[in-house]
Amino acid sequence: MNPSIKTTNLQKTFTLHNQNSTELKVLKNINFSISPGECVALTGKSGTGKSTFLRMLYGNYLPTAGTIEVLYQDTYYDLVHSLEHQIIYLRKHAIGYVSQFLVVIPRVSTFDIISNTLKQQGTLEDGSNEKISHLLETLNIKKNMWHLPPMTFSGGEQQRVNIAKTFIGDYPILFLDEPTSALDKENTKIVLDLIKSKLNKNVAIITIIHDATIRNQICTREFNLENFTEG
Amino acid sequence: MIIKDKILEVKNLTHYYGEQVGCEDISFDLYQGEILGIVGESGSGKSTLLKCLSGQISPSQGIINFCIDQNQPLQDLCKISEQKKRALMRKEWGIVQQNPRDGLRLRVSAGGNIAERIINEEIKNYSNIRHKALEWMDKTEMEKSRIDDFPLNFSGGMQQRLQISKILSSNPKLVYMDEPTGGLDVSVQAKLLDTITIIVRDLNVSMIIVSHDLAVVKFLTDKLLVMKSGMVVESGLTDRVLDDPQHSYTQLLTSSILQV
């Protein structure tokens, strides 16, 4: 099967122009690939560059050298040299990103945040409300909170809304940055089950999870970034 | 698969005020539905660039190609007639002025201000125009009962809402906004940004927004141009430019934000 993402000699150095042009050489020579149905955990000590790597794959950080190719509908797109609207398109359709913290727009309700994903993907239809309700119920978000903006929700509730927002969509690739960090045991299990069902649908998942026991329940492979740091 | 129509193509745009550089050698493309932010300190050439693009001043050099008709190649704005340019300004472009008083007739009713923009079009019937004006006031969250009042007596935030209603009512292809929330207090600013975001997402209109407020551009725009001394020093996806700035000036700009 063709890899969902492949990188060639990916490198990242931060140059801090206003701090005497200090160079922070974070990552180099990363040749990585992930296939559909795989769940790869990024590992390595704090500060190794796990988030930096994930952010490059999402187009949020600019690689210093190397290429990133993303597969969408049988075509590879070079993320480093794509136009802005093409990257935005890939983010709407190909790569779903569950960040550590939910970014909320004031006054937009929980329900609308989730239906907006379907709207963006052009899959909002008559049965969508039921689908959204079902997912929110699965994630233990109480019904009387659905019409509220999640700004005032607890950390765990916000994290589950964040997961619902991305998991409702039909993305062939998912990035999960600490998806269970604020969750109790019961809700962690629910989220892990949702992740497993995505893997069964051949979604390629890259995740950062510190807790090894949680990691081992879903990940098919570990990718240690300590092997790609410079001196 | 990922193909969008280009609606604006700017090449090597330069404008001098006498010997003084207004903006220099600016090139970028804008696609259908894209929202571009232009940031930079006062005097960096943001407003000069916006004025050139929107036909308010003629650039000293360079090309501005605009999509007038989807089925035809883009046309150079510097080469079309004044008459045609004015027609474009009335319908296809909208310019939201920083000071709403510059974009409104203060002694014409709120409804009349909106009507002025849409009366040239298919709708000539009075009640239809009034209906459409009410619809737009509703979308920008203005009280509909104020339709017959003069904007002279509106608050700054309300005047800005009215100006936005007026501009968007003609369903323009491209909207220019110069500091749309400048001069408004923080709570009014947040609400207005919210309204703009929701409307713009639904309309799929292309926009160019000039602002010195990074929070505003982060919230509203897809991509950014960072300007300094009349030149573009960095450009790219908005979150990329703000989270991983490459140029020393952009790094200075993003590190100067106070965390609340």
Interface residues (C-beta under 8 A of the other chain):
Chain A: F14 T15 L16 H17 N18 R55 G59 N60 Y61 L62 Y72 Q73 T75 Y77 L83 E84 H85 Q86 I87 I88 Y89 L90 I105 P106 R107
Chain B: M1 I2 K4 D29 Y31 G33 E34 A190 D194 T197 D222 K223 G236 L237 D239 R240 D243 D244 Q246 H247 S248 Q251 L252 S255
